[in-house]
Amino acid sequence: MLTELLSQDPNNAFARYGLAMEYANAGELDRALDEFKNLLTANPDYTAGYFMAAQTFVKATRNEDAQKMLRDGMACAQRKGDAHAQAEMQAMLEEIS
């Protein structure tokens, strides 16, 4: 269903995020990371995408990529005034650094 939505609207942030999460939960980490990249390219202010992409990078043992994603996500959260998301990403960054 998500892929059908995306065929009609490739920039649908909700569907793209959902598809990325489905791939991540299924252990298809490379496919998930591709979808997170597509999501954040089209929707750079989708704060949750940064956090979940970082978690996926950690699962893929790519901590440097996760750290960059978290820093980008914290900048996004700061632009949007989302202190909670910023704090969550800061905590994760400290945990994996």
C-alpha positions as CSV (number, residue, x, y, z in Angstrom):
1,M,0.0,0.0,0.0
2,L,2.8,2.4,0.8
3,T,4.6,1.8,-2.5
4,E,1.2,2.5,-4.3
5,L,0.9,5.8,-2.4
6,L,4.5,6.7,-3.4
7,S,3.9,5.8,-7.0
8,Q,1.1,8.5,-7.0
9,D,3.1,11.0,-4.9
10,P,6.8,10.3,-4.6
11,N,7.2,13.1,-2.0
12,N,4.6,11.8,0.4
13,A,6.6,12.1,3.6
14,F,4.3,9.9,5.7
15,A,4.3,7.1,3.2
16,R,8.1,7.4,2.6
17,Y,8.8,7.3,6.3
18,G,6.5,4.3,6.8
19,L,8.2,2.4,4.0
20,A,11.6,3.2,5.5
21,M,10.4,1.9,8.9
22,E,9.0,-1.3,7.3
23,Y,12.3,-2.0,5.7
24,A,14.2,-1.2,8.9
25,N,11.9,-3.5,11.0
26,A,12.4,-6.3,8.4
27,G,16.2,-6.0,8.7
28,E,16.5,-4.6,5.2
29,L,18.8,-1.9,6.4
30,D,20.2,-0.7,3.0
31,R,16.7,-0.4,1.5
32,A,15.6,1.5,4.7
33,L,18.5,3.9,4.5
34,D,17.7,4.5,0.8
35,E,14.2,5.4,1.7
36,F,15.3,7.7,4.6
37,K,17.6,9.4,2.2
38,N,14.7,9.9,-0.3
39,L,12.5,11.2,2.6
40,L,15.0,13.7,3.9
41,T,16.0,14.9,0.4
42,A,12.4,15.8,-0.4
43,N,11.4,16.7,3.2
44,P,14.4,18.1,5.0
45,D,12.3,19.2,8.0
46,Y,10.9,15.8,8.7
47,T,12.7,15.6,12.1
48,A,11.7,12.0,13.0
49,G,13.4,10.8,9.8
50,Y,16.8,11.9,11.1
51,F,16.4,10.1,14.4
52,M,15.2,6.8,12.8
53,A,17.8,6.9,10.1
54,A,20.4,7.3,12.7
55,Q,19.1,4.3,14.6
56,T,19.2,2.3,11.3
57,F,22.8,3.4,10.7
58,V,23.6,2.1,14.2
59,K,22.0,-1.2,13.4
60,A,24.1,-1.4,10.3
61,T,27.2,-0.7,12.5
62,R,27.8,2.7,10.7
63,N,28.2,4.9,13.7
64,E,30.0,7.8,11.9
65,D,27.0,8.0,9.5
66,A,24.7,7.9,12.5
67,Q,26.5,10.7,14.2
68,K,26.3,12.9,11.1
69,M,22.6,12.1,10.8
70,L,22.0,13.0,14.4
71,R,23.9,16.3,14.0
72,D,21.8,17.1,11.0
73,G,18.6,16.1,12.8
74,M,19.5,18.3,15.8
75,A,19.9,21.3,13.5
76,C,16.5,20.5,12.0
77,A,14.9,20.2,15.4
78,Q,16.4,23.5,16.4
79,R,15.1,25.2,13.3
80,K,11.6,23.8,14.1
81,G,11.8,24.6,17.8
82,D,11.5,20.9,18.7
83,A,13.5,20.8,22.0
84,H,12.3,17.3,22.8
85,A,13.5,15.8,19.5
86,Q,16.8,17.7,19.8
87,A,17.4,16.4,23.3
88,E,16.6,12.8,22.2
89,M,19.1,13.0,19.4
90,Q,21.7,14.7,21.6
91,A,21.4,11.8,24.1
92,M,21.8,9.2,21.3
93,L,24.8,11.1,19.9
94,E,26.5,11.0,23.3
95,E,25.7,7.3,23.7
96,I,27.3,6.3,20.4
97,S,30.2,8.7,20.4
